[in-house]
């Protein structure tokens, strides 16, 4: 495959979380680091300052496990989808892109479902008497199951009425309560997405 390295023998590599779509960092690779990345399944970069190869996580142990590698249409930029084993940025942040310099509208949607599930998981661990989510967890499985059933019925009624606005509102409630049920069952959201992906691949 043709890969266009620059005059220094390097190519930029964008690192993206394969589960959430979040951009985690950007680094540079030479041919050797790319080959080692593909051989070992962990991301290697070429350090322009130290003039050597380095494996992400060699000090922090926060490795980047490779899911897929893509190249753009001009053959001069790589996109590497990874499963990170910890926070990626050297500051301790999950992503190197944490400093917002402009906010447009609408806000990004790509990983909100994961963020929402994370908030729900937090409400399960730390009780907040002002939180409806904490209230659901505190009252247990019967209430969680009943609320899910009620919201399912509400979606069906809205659908039969042909009321698009109500379908959106009630579906939002249904998805939220379904995430609470998954959290209550100690099932991660990724397990559901992985199951859907496997079913898709079997077809």
N, C-alpha and C positions, 0 to 999 in steps of 0.2 A: 504493500500500500504506500502511495506517495504521501510523505509528510514534509512540509516546508519548514525546516528549522531556519532561524534567522542567521545573520552573518557571524554570530557568536556560537552558533550551534544549539540555540535554545528555542523553545516553544512555550507560550503561556498555557497553563492548565487551570481551568476553573473547577473548583471542588464543590459539589452539590450533594446534599443529603438525599439519598435515594428514597427515603420514606416521606419526608415533608416537602421536598423541593427547595429547601432553604439553601441559599448560597453561603458556603462556609468560609472560603478563602480563595486566594489566587496565588499560584506559585509558578516556578519555571522548571522545565525538564530539558535534559539533553537526551540523546538517543539511548545512552546507557541507563539513565534513571527510568526512562519509559519501559525499557526491556525488563529491568528488575521489578518494576511495578507489576507488569503483566506476568512475570514468572512467579513472584511470591504472593501476589494478591494484596499487598500493602503498598501505600503510595510512597514513592521516593521522589525527591526533588533534587535539583542542582542548585547549590547555594552560590549566588553570584558574588557575595562578599568573601566567603571562605574558600571558594574555588574547589568545592568538592561535593560529592553526593551526600545526601542525608535522608534518612527515613523519618517521616512525620511520626512523632511519638517516641523517638529513640531516647529522649530524656523524660518526657512526661508520662510515657506509656499510653497516651491517648492516640492510638493508631487509627488510621483511615483504611478500613477494609473495602476493597474494590468490588463494586457491583457490576458496573459497565463503563466502557470508555468510548466516547464518540469524538469525531473530528468534524470541524465545520466545513462548509462548502468550498472555502478557499484553501483548505488543508493547512492552515497556519495557527489554529487554536484548538486545544483539547477541552472536552468537557468530561469530567470523571465523576460518576455517581458512586457514592461511598456510604458505608455504614460506620459512622464514627463511634469509637469506644469511649469517648469523653469529650470535654470541651476542646475546641479547636484553636482558638486564639491564644497567643502567649500571655494575654492580659487575664486569662481565666474565663473569658466570655465564650459562649458556645460558638459564635461566628465572629470573624474579623470585621464583618459589616454590621456594627451595632450603633454607629454614630449617624443619626439621621440629620441631613442638612436641608431637606425639603420635604414637605408633606403635601401631596396632591390629593385628588379625590377621584375615584373611591380608594379607600385603604386596601392594602394587599390582602388577597383571599387565600393564597396558595397553601398556607399551613394553618389556617385558623381552626380547622377541626381538631388538629393535634394540640393547638394551644388550649382550646376549650376543654379537651379531655384531660390535659395536664392540670387545669384549674380544678376540675371535678375531682381528680385524684388528690389534689391538695386539700380540698374540703373534707375528704374522707379521713385524711390523716390528722388534720388539725381542726377541731370543732370550732365553728363560728356561730354564735347564737343569732346573728343577723342574717345568716345564709340559708336560703331555701334548700340548697344542695346538702348542707350539713344536717338540716332537719330531716330530709329524706333518709340519709344514712343512719341517723340516730333512731328513726322509727322502724328501720329494718326492711326485710324483703317483701313483706305483705303490702306495705304502702307503696314501695317502688314498683311492684308488679301491678298493683291496682291503678296507679297513675299512668303506667305505660298502656294498659288496656283502655283507659279512658281517652288518652290522646290518640290511640289507634282508631277508636270509634269516631272521634271528632274529625280525623282526616277523611275517613270514609264518607261521613255526612257531607263535609265540604265538597268532596269530589262528586258525589251524586247531585248536589245542588248546582255544580258547575261554577262555584264561586272561587275564582283564582286567588283572590286576596286571602280568603280564609284557608285555602289549601296551603298557601305559603306560611301563614301564621301557625296553623295546626301542625304542619310538617316540621316546622322549626321546634315546636314543643315536643313532638314525637321523637325527633332525633336527639334532642337534649336528654329526655328521659331514658332513651335507649342507651346512651353513653353512661348514664348513671347506673343502669342495670349492669352493663359490662364491667364498670369499675367495682361495683358491689360484688361481682362474681370473680374479681381478680383476673379479668381477661383484658389484655392490652389491645388497644385499637389496631395495632399493627397485625395482630393475629387474624382479625377479620379481613383486613386488606390483603394479607398474604393468601388467605383462603380464596378470596375472590380472584386474585391473580392466578393461582394454581388452576382454578376452574376454567378461567379464560384460556390458559396455555394448553389445557387438555383438549380444548375444542380446536 
